[in-house]
Amino acid sequence: MYESVNRLGRKLCPVREGRYLLGLSGGADSVALLLMLMPGVKQGGIRLSAIHVNHGLRAAESDEDEQFCRKLCEKNGIPIRCFRADLAGRTDEAAAREARYAFFRKQYQEEKADALILAHHADDQAETFLMRLLRGAGPDGLECMKDEETVNGILILRPMLGMRREEIRKALREDGVSWREDSSNTDISYLRNRIRKEVIPAMERISESAVGKICRSAALIRADNDTLNEEARAILQEAAADRRLNAETLASKPTALRRRVLRIWWNTQAPALKEHALSCEQTDALDRLLTAGKGKINLPGGKHAVRSGRYLFLQGDTAAVPEPVPVTGPETVFGEHCLKEGPSEHNPGDGRRSQEVPAGFTRGCVIRTRRPGDRIRPFGCAGSRKLQDYLTDRRIAEPFRDRIPLLCRDDEVLLVCGVGAGNIPRMEEGVPSVRLTWHGETPWTE
């Protein structure tokens, strides 16, 4: 039974023993993949369940697809879960894909699956390559689909990427296996369908095995990408801290590597959603900021990048700021910083990282970040100043200013972590004193 399908199944990339979900549409590709996996299921190494998403885009046809998948799984003893998607009136491919992957993720987590197996093949890969090429994609886009990759927390396997669409259908026909045809696949108003129906046949006439050559190009690009991305991540580890990049470190690198570092940095700092991906123009604008002394550009997702001093900052959403913390003991933790009180060292300190104060001076004080109306009387000066002006004069980059720990009494700033001291009484002989010391990184002073 299924002699031709099983023979074709020898071309599958090996699927290790484990628990898997199979995306089952009812089309020829996913039907063939289910049948190719059945020997492993019967031997007990592969524990398989199917998942079908009814998008409801083709009315009765969509319901018939669902029923077909239920019967196919029942016949082969494969558990199946079917979901109905609510696309909120949208009919585009992106909406359907988002809904489908939301259900995949839900079931993946519930079943604690080892991976999701999808039936993409060589023709799908070639179509994806050409679609992205026409959109002006760079190497990251042109590497296309991988045999194995993690997408939004789901490990995806594509064991059929080495197979052609027609050989899959040929094997099913020889074994008398039916499948469902999606009538929307004939609509050439969709770019993928036009490439499938018109562009690829023309390319195959011009160059024999064009699909295989396109897939080979994607694989070569993917191999180069893996190497370059590994180097870019090493550079990023050197240059990145929190939500900032050391622009001076990165500006000295080759342009191609800089751009990769910027894209990887973005993906680690912002939602890695398709609609929030950096465009080529936005990546170029970020790159230009690296060599600018200062500047600001808008980015997707309501974010923006700011160049100030040595750093390139990513801003746009309100970063979590610790609540004010009263100073009540020898050690007060504030986020990633700590103010410690210890024995006097019999010298005033530098006012930036350490400061001698009279014993009991911190009673009633809190550590917090700046607020409107804050003022400071710089140590040794007669009058007070707005904290904003004080930080500007000391060339503290604007993106840092809302994050600097301050020792305050009401709206008076007494110590600015890493920067300086305010209204601190001078040391006097015979007056007991203690040593206040800030602990934690202070990149705003670099």
C-alpha positions in Angstrom: 0.0 0.0 0.0 1.2 3.5 -0.9 4.2 2.0 -2.7 5.1 5.1 -4.8 4.6 7.4 -1.8 6.8 5.2 0.4 9.4 5.1 -2.3 9.4 8.9 -2.5 9.5 9.1 1.3 13.1 7.8 1.2 14.0 11.3 0.0 12.6 12.9 3.2 15.1 14.6 5.5 15.3 12.2 8.5 12.8 12.9 11.2 14.1 11.9 14.6 12.0 10.0 17.1 9.7 12.3 19.1 6.3 13.9 19.4 5.2 16.0 16.4 2.5 18.2 15.1 1.7 18.0 11.4 0.2 21.0 9.6 -2.5 19.3 7.4 -4.3 21.4 4.8 -5.7 18.6 2.8 -3.6 19.6 -0.2 -1.4 17.1 -2.1 1.8 18.1 -0.2 0.6 17.7 3.3 -1.4 14.5 2.5 1.7 13.0 1.0 3.8 14.0 4.0 1.4 12.4 6.4 1.5 9.1 4.4 5.4 9.3 4.2 5.6 9.6 8.0 3.2 6.7 8.6 6.0 3.9 8.6 7.7 5.8 11.5 4.4 6.2 13.3 3.6 2.5 13.0 7.1 1.6 14.2 6.4 3.7 17.3 9.3 6.2 16.9 7.2 9.0 15.7 4.2 10.1 17.7 2.1 12.3 15.3 -1.0 14.4 15.6 -2.4 16.6 12.9 -3.7 20.2 13.1 -6.0 21.7 10.5 -7.0 25.4 10.4 -10.2 26.2 8.6 -9.9 29.9 7.5 -13.4 30.0 6.1 -12.2 31.9 3.0 -13.8 29.6 0.5 -17.2 28.9 2.1 -18.3 25.3 1.5 -14.9 24.4 0.1 -13.2 25.2 3.3 -15.6 23.0 5.3 -15.1 20.2 2.8 -11.3 20.5 3.3 -11.8 20.1 7.0 -14.0 17.0 6.6 -11.5 15.5 4.2 -8.7 16.0 6.7 -10.8 14.4 9.5 -11.5 11.3 7.4 -7.9 11.0 6.3 -6.6 11.0 9.9 -9.4 8.7 11.1 -8.4 6.2 8.3 -4.8 6.3 9.4 -5.3 6.4 13.1 -3.8 9.9 13.5 -5.3 12.3 16.1 -6.4 15.6 14.6 -7.4 19.0 16.0 -9.4 21.3 13.7 -9.7 25.1 14.4 -11.8 27.7 12.8 -10.1 31.1 12.3 -11.7 34.5 12.7 -9.9 36.8 10.4 -12.1 39.8 11.3 -13.0 40.4 7.7 -9.5 40.2 6.3 -8.9 37.9 3.3 -5.2 38.4 2.7 -2.5 35.7 3.0 -0.8 37.4 5.9 -3.9 37.4 8.0 -4.5 33.7 7.3 -0.9 32.9 8.1 -1.0 34.8 11.4 -4.2 33.0 12.5 -2.8 29.6 11.4 0.4 30.1 13.4 -1.5 31.2 16.5 -3.3 27.9 16.5 -0.1 26.0 15.8 1.5 27.7 18.8 -1.4 27.0 21.0 -1.5 23.3 20.2 2.3 23.0 20.1 2.4 24.2 23.7 -0.5 22.1 24.9 0.9 18.9 23.5 4.5 19.8 24.4 5.5 18.8 20.9 9.1 18.5 19.9 8.5 20.2 16.6 5.9 21.2 14.0 6.3 19.5 10.6 5.3 21.4 7.5 5.0 20.2 3.9 6.9 22.9 2.1 8.8 21.6 -1.0 11.3 22.8 -3.6 8.8 24.6 -5.7 7.5 26.5 -2.6 11.1 27.5 -1.9 11.7 28.7 -5.4 8.5 30.7 -5.4 9.4 32.3 -2.0 12.9 33.2 -3.4 11.4 34.9 -6.4 8.8 36.8 -4.4 11.4 38.1 -2.1 13.7 39.0 -4.9 11.0 41.1 -6.6 10.5 42.9 -3.3 14.2 43.8 -3.1 15.0 41.5 -0.2 18.6 41.2 1.1 20.5 38.0 2.1 18.4 37.4 5.2 15.2 37.2 3.0 16.8 35.3 0.1 18.0 32.5 2.3 14.3 31.5 2.4 13.1 28.5 4.3 15.3 26.1 6.3 15.0 22.4 6.8 14.9 23.2 10.5 14.4 26.5 12.3 12.8 28.0 15.3 10.1 30.6 14.6 8.5 32.5 17.5 9.3 29.6 19.9 8.2 26.8 17.6 10.7 24.4 16.2 9.7 23.8 12.5 10.8 20.9 10.4 10.5 20.9 6.6 11.6 17.4 5.5 10.2 17.8 1.9 12.3 20.8 0.7 14.3 18.5 -1.6 11.2 17.3 -3.5 9.4 18.8 -6.5 5.6 19.5 -6.5 5.0 17.3 -9.6 6.8 14.2 -8.2 4.7 14.4 -5.1 1.5 14.5 -7.1 2.7 11.8 -9.4 3.3 9.4 -6.4 -0.1 10.1 -5.0 -1.8 9.5 -8.4 0.1 6.2 -8.8 -1.1 5.0 -5.4 -4.7 6.2 -6.0 -4.6 8.8 -3.2 -6.9 11.8 -3.5 -6.3 15.3 -2.1 -8.0 18.7 -2.0 -7.3 21.4 -4.5 -7.5 25.0 -3.3 -9.4 26.9 -6.0 -7.8 30.2 -5.0 -4.5 28.8 -6.2 -5.6 29.6 -9.8 -6.1 33.3 -9.1 -3.1 35.0 -10.6 -3.9 38.3 -8.9 -1.9 36.8 -6.1 1.9 37.2 -6.6 2.8 33.7 -5.6 0.2 32.2 -8.0 1.5 34.3 -10.9 5.0 33.2 -10.2 3.9 29.6 -10.0 1.8 29.7 -13.1 3.8 32.1 -15.3 7.3 32.9 -14.1 8.6 29.5 -13.1 7.4 27.7 -16.2 9.0 30.4 -18.3 12.3 30.0 -16.4 12.2 26.2 -16.7 11.9 26.7 -20.5 14.9 29.0 -20.5 17.0 26.9 -18.2 16.5 23.3 -17.4 16.0 22.5 -13.7 15.6 26.2 -12.9 13.8 25.4 -9.6 16.7 23.3 -8.4 19.2 26.0 -9.3 17.1 28.6 -7.4 17.0 26.4 -4.4 20.8 25.9 -4.6 21.3 29.7 -4.7 19.1 30.0 -1.6 21.2 27.3 0.2 24.4 29.1 -0.7 23.1 32.4 0.6 21.9 30.6 3.8 25.4 29.1 4.4 27.0 32.6 3.9 24.4 34.1 6.2 25.1 31.7 9.0 28.8 32.5 9.0 28.3 36.3 8.7 25.5 36.3 11.4 27.8 34.4 13.8 30.4 37.1 13.4 27.8 39.9 13.7 26.5 38.4 17.0 30.1 38.4 18.3 30.4 42.1 17.4 27.0 42.8 19.0 28.0 41.2 22.2 31.0 43.5 22.3 29.1 46.7 21.4 25.7 46.3 23.0 24.5 46.9 26.5 20.9 47.2 27.6 19.1 49.3 24.9 22.1 51.0 23.5 25.0 50.3 21.1 28.5 51.6 21.3 28.5 53.6 18.0 32.2 54.1 18.0 32.9 50.4 18.3 30.5 49.5 15.5 31.3 52.3 13.1 34.8 50.9 12.5 33.4 47.6 11.2 32.7 46.9 7.4 29.3 48.2 6.2 27.9 44.7 5.5 28.6 43.6 9.1 27.4 46.8 10.6 24.0 46.4 8.9 23.7 42.8 10.1 24.6 43.9 13.7 21.9 46.6 13.5 19.2 44.2 12.3 20.1 41.5 14.9 20.1 44.3 17.6 16.7 45.4 16.5 15.3 41.9 16.5 16.5 41.4 20.1 15.1 44.8 21.3 11.8 45.1 19.5 8.9 42.8 18.7 10.1 40.4 16.1 6.9 40.7 14.1 6.8 40.8 10.3 5.1 44.2 10.3 7.8 45.6 12.6 10.8 44.3 10.5 13.4 46.9 9.5 13.3 48.0 5.9 16.4 48.5 3.9 15.9 52.2 4.1 15.5 52.1 7.9 18.6 50.0 8.2 20.5 52.5 6.1 19.3 55.4 8.3 20.4 53.6 11.4 23.8 53.0 9.8 24.2 56.7 9.1 23.5 57.5 12.7 26.6 55.5 13.7 28.8 58.1 12.1 26.8 61.2 13.1 27.6 63.0 16.3 23.9 63.2 17.1 20.5 62.7 15.5 17.2 60.8 15.7 15.2 58.7 13.3 11.8 57.1 13.6 11.5 53.3 13.4 8.6 50.8 13.2 6.4 50.0 16.2 6.4 53.6 17.5 10.1 53.4 18.4 13.0 55.7 17.5 16.8 55.6 17.6 18.9 58.4 19.0 22.6 59.0 18.6 24.0 60.9 21.6 27.7 60.9 22.6 29.3 57.5 22.1 26.0 55.6 21.9 23.1 54.7 19.7 19.9 54.4 21.8 16.7 52.6 21.0 13.7 54.4 22.6 10.0 54.6 22.2 8.3 52.7 24.9 8.5 53.6 28.5 11.2 51.5 30.1 10.4 50.0 33.5 11.8 52.3 36.2 12.0 51.1 39.8 9.7 52.7 42.3 11.3 55.1 44.8 13.1 53.2 47.6 13.5 54.7 51.1 17.0 54.6 52.5 16.6 52.7 55.7 19.7 50.6 56.2 23.3 50.1 55.3 22.4 48.9 51.8 19.6 50.2 49.5 19.0 48.4 46.2 17.5 50.4 43.3 17.2 48.4 40.2 20.6 47.4 39.0 22.3 49.9 41.4 23.0 49.9 45.1 23.9 52.6 47.6 25.9 51.3 50.5 26.6 53.0 53.8 29.9 52.0 55.5 32.5 53.3 57.9 34.2 56.7 57.3 37.4 56.7 55.3 38.2 60.2 56.7 38.2 62.0 53.3 35.3 63.6 51.5 35.2 61.2 48.5 34.8 62.2 44.9 31.1 63.0 45.0 30.5 60.8 42.0 30.9 57.2 43.3 31.6 57.9 47.0 30.7 60.7 49.5 31.3 61.2 53.2 28.1 62.5 55.0 27.3 63.1 58.6 25.9 60.0 60.4 22.1 59.9 60.1 22.2 62.2 57.1 20.2 59.9 54.9 17.2 59.7 57.3 14.1 60.6 55.3 15.8 60.2 52.0 14.8 58.1 49.0 16.5 56.8 45.9 14.5 57.5 42.7 14.8 58.8 39.2 14.3 62.4 38.2 11.0 64.3 38.3 9.8 67.6 37.0 10.8 70.4 39.5 13.9 68.6 40.8 16.7 70.9 41.8 20.3 70.5 43.0 22.7 72.8 44.8 26.1 71.6 43.5 28.6 70.9 46.2 30.4 74.1 47.1 28.0 76.4 45.2 25.8 79.0 47.0 22.6 78.6 44.9 20.5 75.8 43.5 19.9 74.9 39.8 17.4 72.9 37.8 18.6 69.3 37.7 18.0 69.4 33.9 20.5 72.2 33.5 23.0 70.5 35.8 22.9 67.3 33.7 23.2 69.2 30.4 26.3 71.1 31.7 27.9 67.8 32.5 27.2 66.5 29.1 25.0 63.6 30.3 23.4 62.1 27.2 19.6 62.8 27.2 18.5 59.1 26.8 20.3 58.3 30.1 18.8 61.1 32.2 15.5 59.4 33.2 17.4 56.3 34.4 20.1 57.8 36.7 19.6 56.9 40.4 19.3 60.0 42.6 19.5 60.3 46.4 16.8 62.8 47.2 15.1 64.5 50.1 11.7 65.7 48.7 12.5 67.6 45.4 16.1 68.3 46.4 18.8 66.1 44.8 21.6 65.3 47.1 23.6 62.8 45.1 23.6 61.9 41.4 25.0 58.5 40.8 28.3 58.7 39.0 27.9 62.4 38.3 28.2 64.6 41.4 27.0 65.7 44.8 24.6 68.4 45.9 24.0 70.0 49.2 26.2 67.8 51.4 27.6 69.3 54.7 31.3 69.6 54.8 33.3 67.3 57.0 33.9 68.7 60.4 36.3 67.4 63.1 34.4 65.8 65.9 31.3 65.1 63.8 30.7 61.4 63.2 30.5 60.6 59.5 29.8 57.6 57.3 30.8 56.7 53.7 28.1 56.4 51.0 29.2 54.4 47.9 27.3 53.8 44.7 27.6 50.3 43.1 26.6 49.5 39.5 27.5 50.5 36.0 27.3 54.2 35.1 27.6 54.3 31.3 26.4 57.9 31.3 29.8 59.0 32.6 31.8 57.2 29.9 
